[in-house]
Structures are given as C-alpha cells and as structure tokens.
Amino acid sequence: MKVFLDPIKCSGYGACADICPSLFVIDEFGFAQLLNGGVVAAGDEDSARNAAAGCAENAIGIEG
C-alpha cells in the first residue's frame, strides 16, 4: 500500500500526523510531509486509511 499527498491541497491541519505519525510529519512551515516515500508499513494500513479519510482537504490518496 502506498499513500500520496497533494501538497497544494494541504492546509496544514495536522490530523494526518496525529492519526498516523509513522507516515506523516508536519514540516517547519506547518504542512504535512510523507515519510518512507509514502510506503505504508505493515500494521499501519488502518491508520493510513483513517488519515486519508480524516483529511479535511482530501489531499491524501491511497493506492493498493
């Protein structure tokens, strides 16, 4: 499973990093950045899906 982040849509609410900190981090400007190239580690699939579902701007997409 892989996650994609549209940085143009990201408004920096930070819910993704709260929900799935192994995959998202908030940068020095307050916007989300992907860790691990967006590859979701085994066991973090539900958290990744919840982060995508919780994104107010629909900036997160999931493949696989």
PDB file of N, H, CA, C and O in Angstrom:
ATOM      1  N   MET A   1       0.852  -1.172   0.000  1.00  0.00           N
ATOM      2  CA  MET A   1       0.000   0.000   0.000  1.00  0.00           C
ATOM      3  C   MET A   1       0.899   1.236   0.000  1.00  0.00           C
ATOM      4  O   MET A   1       1.930   1.277   0.671  1.00  0.00           O
ATOM      5  N   LYS A   2       0.484   2.225  -0.760  1.00  0.00           N
ATOM      6  H   LYS A   2      -0.354   2.191  -1.305  1.00  0.00           H
ATOM      7  CA  LYS A   2       1.247   3.468  -0.845  1.00  0.00           C
ATOM      8  C   LYS A   2       0.288   4.655  -0.725  1.00  0.00           C
ATOM      9  O   LYS A   2      -0.835   4.618  -1.227  1.00  0.00           O
ATOM     10  N   VAL A   3       0.749   5.688  -0.060  1.00  0.00           N
ATOM     11  H   VAL A   3       1.662   5.717   0.348  1.00  0.00           H
ATOM     12  CA  VAL A   3      -0.035   6.903   0.164  1.00  0.00           C
ATOM     13  C   VAL A   3       0.588   8.042  -0.638  1.00  0.00           C
ATOM     14  O   VAL A   3       1.809   8.151  -0.756  1.00  0.00           O
ATOM     15  N   PHE A   4      -0.277   8.879  -1.180  1.00  0.00           N
ATOM     16  H   PHE A   4      -1.268   8.790  -1.084  1.00  0.00           H
ATOM     17  CA  PHE A   4       0.170  10.057  -1.920  1.00  0.00           C
ATOM     18  C   PHE A   4      -0.396  11.290  -1.247  1.00  0.00           C
ATOM     19  O   PHE A   4      -1.508  11.264  -0.720  1.00  0.00           O
ATOM     20  N   LEU A   5       0.357  12.355  -1.263  1.00  0.00           N
ATOM     21  H   LEU A   5       1.261  12.376  -1.691  1.00  0.00           H
ATOM     22  CA  LEU A   5      -0.049  13.614  -0.643  1.00  0.00           C
ATOM     23  C   LEU A   5       0.041  14.727  -1.675  1.00  0.00           C
ATOM     24  O   LEU A   5       1.083  14.919  -2.302  1.00  0.00           O
ATOM     25  N   ASP A   6      -1.056  15.460  -1.849  1.00  0.00           N
ATOM     26  H   ASP A   6      -1.903  15.304  -1.339  1.00  0.00           H
ATOM     27  CA  ASP A   6      -1.068  16.612  -2.745  1.00  0.00           C
ATOM     28  C   ASP A   6      -0.731  17.840  -1.908  1.00  0.00           C
ATOM     29  O   ASP A   6      -1.587  18.336  -1.177  1.00  0.00           O
ATOM     30  N   PRO A   7       0.493  18.335  -1.999  1.00  0.00           N
ATOM     31  CA  PRO A   7       0.908  19.452  -1.142  1.00  0.00           C
ATOM     32  C   PRO A   7       0.157  20.748  -1.432  1.00  0.00           C
ATOM     33  O   PRO A   7       0.098  21.632  -0.577  1.00  0.00           O
ATOM     34  N   ILE A   8      -0.411  20.869  -2.616  1.00  0.00           N
ATOM     35  H   ILE A   8      -0.363  20.151  -3.310  1.00  0.00           H
ATOM     36  CA  ILE A   8      -1.166  22.075  -2.955  1.00  0.00           C
ATOM     37  C   ILE A   8      -2.490  22.103  -2.201  1.00  0.00           C
ATOM     38  O   ILE A   8      -2.964  23.170  -1.810  1.00  0.00           O
ATOM     39  N   LYS A   9      -3.084  20.932  -1.997  1.00  0.00           N
ATOM     40  H   LYS A   9      -2.699  20.065  -2.314  1.00  0.00           H
ATOM     41  CA  LYS A   9      -4.350  20.855  -1.273  1.00  0.00           C
ATOM     42  C   LYS A   9      -4.180  20.925   0.243  1.00  0.00           C
ATOM     43  O   LYS A   9      -5.112  21.306   0.951  1.00  0.00           O
ATOM     44  N   CYS A  10      -3.016  20.565   0.742  1.00  0.00           N
ATOM     45  H   CYS A  10      -2.258  20.255   0.167  1.00  0.00           H
ATOM     46  CA  CYS A  10      -2.785  20.510   2.192  1.00  0.00           C
ATOM     47  C   CYS A  10      -2.899  21.899   2.804  1.00  0.00           C
ATOM     48  O   CYS A  10      -2.259  22.851   2.358  1.00  0.00           O
ATOM     49  N   SER A  11      -3.735  21.988   3.846  1.00  0.00           N
ATOM     50  H   SER A  11      -4.255  21.214   4.209  1.00  0.00           H
ATOM     51  CA  SER A  11      -3.897  23.259   4.562  1.00  0.00           C
ATOM     52  C   SER A  11      -3.207  23.255   5.920  1.00  0.00           C
ATOM     53  O   SER A  11      -3.259  24.245   6.650  1.00  0.00           O
ATOM     54  N   GLY A  12      -2.570  22.156   6.253  1.00  0.00           N
ATOM     55  H   GLY A  12      -2.528  21.352   5.660  1.00  0.00           H
ATOM     56  CA  GLY A  12      -1.773  22.099   7.473  1.00  0.00           C
ATOM     57  C   GLY A  12      -2.551  21.886   8.755  1.00  0.00           C
ATOM     58  O   GLY A  12      -2.117  22.326   9.820  1.00  0.00           O
ATOM     59  N   TYR A  13      -3.698  21.216   8.677  1.00  0.00           N
ATOM     60  H   TYR A  13      -4.051  20.858   7.812  1.00  0.00           H
ATOM     61  CA  TYR A  13      -4.461  20.949   9.895  1.00  0.00           C
ATOM     62  C   TYR A  13      -3.735  19.960  10.810  1.00  0.00           C
ATOM     63  O   TYR A  13      -3.870  20.040  12.031  1.00  0.00           O
ATOM     64  N   GLY A  14      -2.979  19.043  10.244  1.00  0.00           N
ATOM     65  H   GLY A  14      -2.870  18.978   9.252  1.00  0.00           H
ATOM     66  CA  GLY A  14      -2.159  18.128  11.032  1.00  0.00           C
ATOM     67  C   GLY A  14      -2.841  16.869  11.514  1.00  0.00           C
ATOM     68  O   GLY A  14      -2.232  16.086  12.243  1.00  0.00           O
ATOM     69  N   ALA A  15      -4.089  16.648  11.131  1.00  0.00           N
ATOM     70  H   ALA A  15      -4.584  17.284  10.538  1.00  0.00           H
ATOM     71  CA  ALA A  15      -4.790  15.442  11.578  1.00  0.00           C
ATOM     72  C   ALA A  15      -4.077  14.177  11.113  1.00  0.00           C
ATOM     73  O   ALA A  15      -4.037  13.185  11.841  1.00  0.00           O
ATOM     74  N   CYS A  16      -3.521  14.205   9.922  1.00  0.00           N
ATOM     75  H   CYS A  16      -3.554  15.010   9.331  1.00  0.00           H
ATOM     76  CA  CYS A  16      -2.842  13.020   9.394  1.00  0.00           C
ATOM     77  C   CYS A  16      -1.674  12.604  10.285  1.00  0.00           C
ATOM     78  O   CYS A  16      -1.490  11.419  10.564  1.00  0.00           O
ATOM     79  N   ALA A  17      -0.893  13.578  10.726  1.00  0.00           N
ATOM     80  H   ALA A  17      -1.043  14.540  10.499  1.00  0.00           H
ATOM     81  CA  ALA A  17       0.253  13.275  11.594  1.00  0.00           C
ATOM     82  C   ALA A  17      -0.197  12.790  12.964  1.00  0.00           C
ATOM     83  O   ALA A  17       0.484  11.976  13.588  1.00  0.00           O
ATOM     84  N   ASP A  18      -1.327  13.278  13.435  1.00  0.00           N
ATOM     85  H   ASP A  18      -1.881  13.940  12.929  1.00  0.00           H
ATOM     86  CA  ASP A  18      -1.874  12.801  14.714  1.00  0.00           C
ATOM     87  C   ASP A  18      -2.371  11.364  14.591  1.00  0.00           C
ATOM     88  O   ASP A  18      -2.187  10.558  15.503  1.00  0.00           O
ATOM     89  N   ILE A  19      -2.999  11.048  13.465  1.00  0.00           N
ATOM     90  H   ILE A  19      -3.148  11.703  12.724  1.00  0.00           H
ATOM     91  CA  ILE A  19      -3.600   9.731  13.261  1.00  0.00           C
ATOM     92  C   ILE A  19      -2.557   8.682  12.888  1.00  0.00           C
ATOM     93  O   ILE A  19      -2.620   7.546  13.357  1.00  0.00           O
ATOM     94  N   CYS A  20      -1.607   9.058  12.052  1.00  0.00           N
ATOM     95  H   CYS A  20      -1.556   9.981  11.671  1.00  0.00           H
ATOM     96  CA  CYS A  20      -0.608   8.099  11.558  1.00  0.00           C
ATOM     97  C   CYS A  20       0.795   8.724  11.565  1.00  0.00           C
ATOM     98  O   CYS A  20       1.335   9.051  10.508  1.00  0.00           O
ATOM     99  N   PRO A  21       1.381   8.889  12.760  1.00  0.00           N
ATOM    100  CA  PRO A  21       2.685   9.550  12.860  1.00  0.00           C
ATOM    101  C   PRO A  21       3.841   8.779  12.236  1.00  0.00           C
ATOM    102  O   PRO A  21       4.911   9.346  12.013  1.00  0.00           O
ATOM    103  N   SER A  22       3.642   7.488  11.950  1.00  0.00           N
ATOM    104  H   SER A  22       2.773   7.027  12.131  1.00  0.00           H
ATOM    105  CA  SER A  22       4.702   6.722  11.296  1.00  0.00           C
ATOM    106  C   SER A  22       4.800   7.035   9.808  1.00  0.00           C
ATOM    107  O   SER A  22       5.766   6.651   9.149  1.00  0.00           O
ATOM    108  N   LEU A  23       3.790   7.740   9.280  1.00  0.00           N
ATOM    109  H   LEU A  23       3.005   8.052   9.816  1.00  0.00           H
ATOM    110  CA  LEU A  23       3.736   8.018   7.844  1.00  0.00           C
ATOM    111  C   LEU A  23       3.745   9.508   7.514  1.00  0.00           C
ATOM    112  O   LEU A  23       4.181   9.904   6.433  1.00  0.00           O
ATOM    113  N   PHE A  24       3.262  10.337   8.449  1.00  0.00           N
ATOM    114  H   PHE A  24       2.907  10.015   9.327  1.00  0.00           H
ATOM    115  CA  PHE A  24       3.172  11.777   8.200  1.00  0.00           C
ATOM    116  C   PHE A  24       3.900  12.555   9.291  1.00  0.00           C
ATOM    117  O   PHE A  24       3.914  12.168  10.459  1.00  0.00           O
ATOM    118  N   VAL A  25       4.494  13.650   8.876  1.00  0.00           N
ATOM    119  H   VAL A  25       4.483  13.964   7.927  1.00  0.00           H
ATOM    120  CA  VAL A  25       5.130  14.579   9.798  1.00  0.00           C
ATOM    121  C   VAL A  25       4.763  15.989   9.348  1.00  0.00           C
ATOM    122  O   VAL A  25       4.546  16.227   8.160  1.00  0.00           O
ATOM    123  N   ILE A  26       4.695  16.907  10.277  1.00  0.00           N
ATOM    124  H   ILE A  26       4.871  16.714  11.242  1.00  0.00           H
ATOM    125  CA  ILE A  26       4.420  18.300   9.940  1.00  0.00           C
ATOM    126  C   ILE A  26       5.756  19.029   9.822  1.00  0.00           C
ATOM    127  O   ILE A  26       6.583  18.980  10.733  1.00  0.00           O
ATOM    128  N   ASP A  27       5.956  19.698   8.703  1.00  0.00           N
ATOM    129  H   ASP A  27       5.284  19.737   7.963  1.00  0.00           H
ATOM    130  CA  ASP A  27       7.232  20.373   8.463  1.00  0.00           C
ATOM    131  C   ASP A  27       7.305  21.714   9.186  1.00  0.00           C
ATOM    132  O   ASP A  27       6.368  22.104   9.882  1.00  0.00           O
ATOM    133  N   GLU A  28       8.403  22.404   9.020  1.00  0.00           N
ATOM    134  H   GLU A  28       9.165  22.088   8.454  1.00  0.00           H
ATOM    135  CA  GLU A  28       8.642  23.674   9.716  1.00  0.00           C
ATOM    136  C   GLU A  28       7.676  24.781   9.293  1.00  0.00           C
ATOM    137  O   GLU A  28       7.575  25.806   9.967  1.00  0.00           O
ATOM    138  N   PHE A  29       6.972  24.579   8.189  1.00  0.00           N
ATOM    139  H   PHE A  29       7.054  23.746   7.642  1.00  0.00           H
ATOM    140  CA  PHE A  29       6.000  25.565   7.715  1.00  0.00           C
ATOM    141  C   PHE A  29       4.576  25.209   8.121  1.00  0.00           C
ATOM    142  O   PHE A  29       3.639  25.954   7.836  1.00  0.00           O
ATOM    143  N   GLY A  30       4.415  24.060   8.791  1.00  0.00           N
ATOM    144  H   GLY A  30       5.177  23.454   9.023  1.00  0.00           H
ATOM    145  CA  GLY A  30       3.113  23.647   9.277  1.00  0.00           C
ATOM    146  C   GLY A  30       2.319  22.768   8.324  1.00  0.00           C
ATOM    147  O   GLY A  30       1.121  22.567   8.520  1.00  0.00           O
ATOM    148  N   PHE A  31       2.974  22.241   7.293  1.00  0.00           N
ATOM    149  H   PHE A  31       3.947  22.404   7.134  1.00  0.00           H
ATOM    150  CA  PHE A  31       2.290  21.392   6.320  1.00  0.00           C
ATOM    151  C   PHE A  31       2.775  19.950   6.420  1.00  0.00           C
ATOM    152  O   PHE A  31       3.890  19.681   6.866  1.00  0.00           O
ATOM    153  N   ALA A  32       1.916  19.033   5.995  1.00  0.00           N
ATOM    154  H   ALA A  32       1.011  19.252   5.632  1.00  0.00           H
ATOM    155  CA  ALA A  32       2.234  17.610   6.059  1.00  0.00           C
ATOM    156  C   ALA A  32       3.296  17.223   5.033  1.00  0.00           C
ATOM    157  O   ALA A  32       3.350  17.755   3.925  1.00  0.00           O
ATOM    158  N   GLN A  33       4.118  16.299   5.437  1.00  0.00           N
ATOM    159  H   GLN A  33       4.074  15.866   6.338  1.00  0.00           H
ATOM    160  CA  GLN A  33       5.110  15.681   4.566  1.00  0.00           C
ATOM    161  C   GLN A  33       5.028  14.176   4.786  1.00  0.00           C
ATOM    162  O   GLN A  33       4.750  13.720   5.895  1.00  0.00           O
ATOM    163  N   LEU A  34       5.272  13.408   3.731  1.00  0.00           N
ATOM    164  H   LEU A  34       5.499  13.779   2.830  1.00  0.00           H
ATOM    165  CA  LEU A  34       5.259  11.951   3.828  1.00  0.00           C
ATOM    166  C   LEU A  34       6.608  11.426   4.278  1.00  0.00           C
ATOM    167  O   LEU A  34       7.656  11.947   3.897  1.00  0.00           O
ATOM    168  N   LEU A  35       6.563  10.400   5.085  1.00  0.00           N
ATOM    169  H   LEU A  35       5.712   9.977   5.394  1.00  0.00           H
ATOM    170  CA  LEU A  35       7.765   9.674   5.469  1.00  0.00           C
ATOM    171  C   LEU A  35       7.825   8.382   4.664  1.00  0.00           C
ATOM    172  O   LEU A  35       6.806   7.938   4.135  1.00  0.00           O
ATOM    173  N   ASN A  36       8.989   7.781   4.566  1.00  0.00           N
ATOM    174  H   ASN A  36       9.817   8.141   4.996  1.00  0.00           H
ATOM    175  CA  ASN A  36       9.171   6.480   3.904  1.00  0.00           C
ATOM    176  C   ASN A  36       8.703   6.472   2.453  1.00  0.00           C
ATOM    177  O   ASN A  36       8.335   5.421   1.930  1.00  0.00           O
ATOM    178  N   GLY A  37       8.712   7.619   1.805  1.00  0.00           N
ATOM    179  H   GLY A  37       9.011   8.473   2.230  1.00  0.00           H
ATOM    180  CA  GLY A  37       8.280   7.683   0.409  1.00  0.00           C
ATOM    181  C   GLY A  37       6.817   7.340   0.214  1.00  0.00           C
ATOM    182  O   GLY A  37       6.385   7.033  -0.897  1.00  0.00           O
ATOM    183  N   GLY A  38       6.055   7.392   1.293  1.00  0.00           N
ATOM    184  H   GLY A  38       6.406   7.641   2.196  1.00  0.00           H
ATOM    185  CA  GLY A  38       4.638   7.091   1.214  1.00  0.00           C
ATOM    186  C   GLY A  38       4.297   5.616   1.334  1.00  0.00           C
ATOM    187  O   GLY A  38       3.124   5.245   1.302  1.00  0.00           O
ATOM    188  N   VAL A  39       5.305   4.777   1.472  1.00  0.00           N
ATOM    189  H   VAL A  39       6.258   5.079   1.499  1.00  0.00           H
ATOM    190  CA  VAL A  39       5.063   3.335   1.615  1.00  0.00           C
ATOM    191  C   VAL A  39       4.584   3.064   3.040  1.00  0.00           C
ATOM    192  O   VAL A  39       5.252   3.420   4.010  1.00  0.00           O
ATOM    193  N   VAL A  40       3.428   2.432   3.147  1.00  0.00           N
ATOM    194  H   VAL A  40       2.886   2.142   2.359  1.00  0.00           H
ATOM    195  CA  VAL A  40       2.817   2.160   4.445  1.00  0.00           C
ATOM    196  C   VAL A  40       3.399   0.879   5.015  1.00  0.00           C
ATOM    197  O   VAL A  40       3.381  -0.163   4.359  1.00  0.00           O
ATOM    198  N   ALA A  41       3.913   0.955   6.232  1.00  0.00           N
ATOM    199  H   ALA A  41       3.928   1.801   6.765  1.00  0.00           H
ATOM    200  CA  ALA A  41       4.481  -0.215   6.903  1.00  0.00           C
ATOM    201  C   ALA A  41       3.378  -1.194   7.285  1.00  0.00           C
ATOM    202  O   ALA A  41       2.237  -0.800   7.529  1.00  0.00           O
ATOM    203  N   ALA A  42       3.728  -2.451   7.333  1.00  0.00           N
ATOM    204  H   ALA A  42       4.655  -2.771   7.135  1.00  0.00           H
ATOM    205  CA  ALA A  42       2.776  -3.481   7.746  1.00  0.00           C
ATOM    206  C   ALA A  42       2.238  -3.138   9.129  1.00  0.00           C
ATOM    207  O   ALA A  42       2.998  -2.801  10.037  1.00  0.00           O
ATOM    208  N   GLY A  43       0.941  -3.225   9.277  1.00  0.00           N
ATOM    209  H   GLY A  43       0.324  -3.499   8.539  1.00  0.00           H
ATOM    210  CA  GLY A  43       0.306  -2.908  10.540  1.00  0.00           C
ATOM    211  C   GLY A  43      -0.207  -1.491  10.635  1.00  0.00           C
ATOM    212  O   GLY A  43      -0.980  -1.175  11.539  1.00  0.00           O
ATOM    213  N   ASP A  44       0.208  -0.620   9.712  1.00  0.00           N
ATOM    214  H   ASP A  44       0.836  -0.877   8.977  1.00  0.00           H
ATOM    215  CA  ASP A  44      -0.226   0.781   9.720  1.00  0.00           C
ATOM    216  C   ASP A  44      -1.286   1.079   8.665  1.00  0.00           C
ATOM    217  O   ASP A  44      -1.631   2.240   8.446  1.00  0.00           O
ATOM    218  N   GLU A  45      -1.799   0.052   8.017  1.00  0.00           N
ATOM    219  H   GLU A  45      -1.519  -0.891   8.195  1.00  0.00           H
ATOM    220  CA  GLU A  45      -2.766   0.255   6.937  1.00  0.00           C
ATOM    221  C   GLU A  45      -4.032   0.962   7.418  1.00  0.00           C
ATOM    222  O   GLU A  45      -4.507   1.894   6.769  1.00  0.00           O
ATOM    223  N   ASP A  46      -4.574   0.528   8.541  1.00  0.00           N
ATOM    224  H   ASP A  46      -4.189  -0.229   9.068  1.00  0.00           H
ATOM    225  CA  ASP A  46      -5.794   1.161   9.056  1.00  0.00           C
ATOM    226  C   ASP A  46      -5.559   2.617   9.426  1.00  0.00           C
ATOM    227  O   ASP A  46      -6.407   3.471   9.167  1.00  0.00           O
ATOM    228  N   SER A  47      -4.413   2.905  10.031  1.00  0.00           N
ATOM    229  H   SER A  47      -3.724   2.212  10.242  1.00  0.00           H
ATOM    230  CA  SER A  47      -4.086   4.288  10.388  1.00  0.00           C
ATOM    231  C   SER A  47      -3.944   5.157   9.147  1.00  0.00           C
ATOM    232  O   SER A  47      -4.378   6.308   9.137  1.00  0.00           O
ATOM    233  N   ALA A  48      -3.337   4.607   8.100  1.00  0.00           N
ATOM    234  H   ALA A  48      -2.985   3.671   8.107  1.00  0.00           H
ATOM    235  CA  ALA A  48      -3.179   5.349   6.848  1.00  0.00           C
ATOM    236  C   ALA A  48      -4.543   5.644   6.224  1.00  0.00           C
ATOM    237  O   ALA A  48      -4.790   6.754   5.753  1.00  0.00           O
ATOM    238  N   ARG A  49      -5.416   4.652   6.225  1.00  0.00           N
ATOM    239  H   ARG A  49      -5.215   3.751   6.608  1.00  0.00           H
ATOM    240  CA  ARG A  49      -6.772   4.860   5.691  1.00  0.00           C
ATOM    241  C   ARG A  49      -7.528   5.898   6.512  1.00  0.00           C
ATOM    242  O   ARG A  49      -8.225   6.747   5.956  1.00  0.00           O
ATOM    243  N   ASN A  50      -7.392   5.831   7.824  1.00  0.00           N
ATOM    244  H   ASN A  50      -6.826   5.142   8.276  1.00  0.00           H
ATOM    245  CA  ASN A  50      -8.064   6.799   8.694  1.00  0.00           C
ATOM    246  C   ASN A  50      -7.516   8.211   8.479  1.00  0.00           C
ATOM    247  O   ASN A  50      -8.270   9.183   8.525  1.00  0.00           O
ATOM    248  N   ALA A  51      -6.220   8.325   8.248  1.00  0.00           N
ATOM    249  H   ALA A  51      -5.608   7.535   8.211  1.00  0.00           H
ATOM    250  CA  ALA A  51      -5.627   9.632   7.975  1.00  0.00           C
ATOM    251  C   ALA A  51      -6.172  10.206   6.675  1.00  0.00           C
ATOM    252  O   ALA A  51      -6.485  11.394   6.599  1.00  0.00           O
ATOM    253  N   ALA A  52      -6.286   9.364   5.652  1.00  0.00           N
ATOM    254  H   ALA A  52      -6.031   8.398   5.714  1.00  0.00           H
ATOM    255  CA  ALA A  52      -6.837   9.816   4.373  1.00  0.00           C
ATOM    256  C   ALA A  52      -8.295  10.229   4.537  1.00  0.00           C
ATOM    257  O   ALA A  52      -8.717  11.258   4.009  1.00  0.00           O
ATOM    258  N   ALA A  53      -9.056   9.435   5.262  1.00  0.00           N
ATOM    259  H   ALA A  53      -8.714   8.599   5.692  1.00  0.00           H
ATOM    260  CA  ALA A  53     -10.471   9.744   5.474  1.00  0.00           C
ATOM    261  C   ALA A  53     -10.658  10.995   6.316  1.00  0.00           C
ATOM    262  O   ALA A  53     -11.650  11.707   6.160  1.00  0.00           O
ATOM    263  N   GLY A  54      -9.714  11.270   7.206  1.00  0.00           N
ATOM    264  H   GLY A  54      -8.908  10.692   7.333  1.00  0.00           H
ATOM    265  CA  GLY A  54      -9.820  12.420   8.092  1.00  0.00           C
ATOM    266  C   GLY A  54      -9.251  13.710   7.536  1.00  0.00           C
ATOM    267  O   GLY A  54      -9.314  14.750   8.191  1.00  0.00           O
ATOM    268  N   CYS A  55      -8.700  13.653   6.342  1.00  0.00           N
ATOM    269  H   CYS A  55      -8.648  12.808   5.810  1.00  0.00           H
ATOM    270  CA  CYS A  55      -8.122  14.848   5.744  1.00  0.00           C
ATOM    271  C   CYS A  55      -9.236  15.772   5.238  1.00  0.00           C
ATOM    272  O   CYS A  55      -9.981  15.423   4.323  1.00  0.00           O
ATOM    273  N   ALA A  56      -9.332  16.939   5.844  1.00  0.00           N
ATOM    274  H   ALA A  56      -8.727  17.222   6.588  1.00  0.00           H
ATOM    275  CA  ALA A  56     -10.392  17.885   5.505  1.00  0.00           C
ATOM    276  C   ALA A  56     -10.298  18.407   4.073  1.00  0.00           C
ATOM    277  O   ALA A  56     -11.299  18.833   3.496  1.00  0.00           O
ATOM    278  N   GLU A  57      -9.108  18.375   3.508  1.00  0.00           N
ATOM    279  H   GLU A  57      -8.295  18.029   3.977  1.00  0.00           H
ATOM    280  CA  GLU A  57      -8.900  18.910   2.164  1.00  0.00           C
ATOM    281  C   GLU A  57      -8.804  17.816   1.093  1.00  0.00           C
ATOM    282  O   GLU A  57      -8.576  18.116  -0.079  1.00  0.00           O
ATOM    283  N   ASN A  58      -8.978  16.556   1.491  1.00  0.00           N
ATOM    284  H   ASN A  58      -9.163  16.313   2.443  1.00  0.00           H
ATOM    285  CA  ASN A  58      -8.848  15.437   0.564  1.00  0.00           C
ATOM    286  C   ASN A  58      -7.510  15.461  -0.169  1.00  0.00           C
ATOM    287  O   ASN A  58      -7.440  15.199  -1.370  1.00  0.00           O
ATOM    288  N   ALA A  59      -6.458  15.776   0.567  1.00  0.00           N
ATOM    289  H   ALA A  59      -6.514  15.988   1.543  1.00  0.00           H
ATOM    290  CA  ALA A  59      -5.128  15.880  -0.017  1.00  0.00           C
ATOM    291  C   ALA A  59      -4.379  14.543  -0.018  1.00  0.00           C
ATOM    292  O   ALA A  59      -3.288  14.442  -0.579  1.00  0.00           O
ATOM    293  N   ILE A  60      -4.967  13.519   0.611  1.00  0.00           N
ATOM    294  H   ILE A  60      -5.853  13.601   1.067  1.00  0.00           H
ATOM    295  CA  ILE A  60      -4.290  12.232   0.749  1.00  0.00           C
ATOM    296  C   ILE A  60      -5.007  11.194  -0.099  1.00  0.00           C
ATOM    297  O   ILE A  60      -6.226  11.040  -0.025  1.00  0.00           O
ATOM    298  N   GLY A  61      -4.231  10.489  -0.902  1.00  0.00           N
ATOM    299  H   GLY A  61      -3.240  10.615  -0.962  1.00  0.00           H
ATOM    300  CA  GLY A  61      -4.753   9.405  -1.708  1.00  0.00           C
ATOM    301  C   GLY A  61      -4.042   8.109  -1.374  1.00  0.00           C
ATOM    302  O   GLY A  61      -2.900   8.121  -0.916  1.00  0.00           O
ATOM    303  N   ILE A  62      -4.716   6.992  -1.600  1.00  0.00           N
ATOM    304  H   ILE A  62      -5.644   6.983  -1.972  1.00  0.00           H
ATOM    305  CA  ILE A  62      -4.146   5.682  -1.293  1.00  0.00           C
ATOM    306  C   ILE A  62      -4.197   4.810  -2.532  1.00  0.00           C
ATOM    307  O   ILE A  62      -5.188   4.795  -3.262  1.00  0.00           O
ATOM    308  N   GLU A  63      -3.107   4.082  -2.756  1.00  0.00           N
ATOM    309  H   GLU A  63      -2.302   4.094  -2.163  1.00  0.00           H
ATOM    310  CA  GLU A  63      -3.026   3.133  -3.853  1.00  0.00           C
ATOM    311  C   GLU A  63      -2.684   1.768  -3.265  1.00  0.00           C
ATOM    312  O   GLU A  63      -1.761   1.632  -2.461  1.00  0.00           O
ATOM    313  N   GLY A  64      -3.436   0.780  -3.678  1.00  0.00           N
ATOM    314  H   GLY A  64      -4.185   0.891  -4.330  1.00  0.00           H
ATOM    315  CA  GLY A  64      -3.127  -0.591  -3.262  1.00  0.00           C
ATOM    316  C   GLY A  64      -3.820  -1.077  -2.042  1.00  0.00           C
ATOM    317  O   GLY A  64      -3.614  -2.218  -1.628  1.00  0.00           O
TER     318      GLY A  64
END
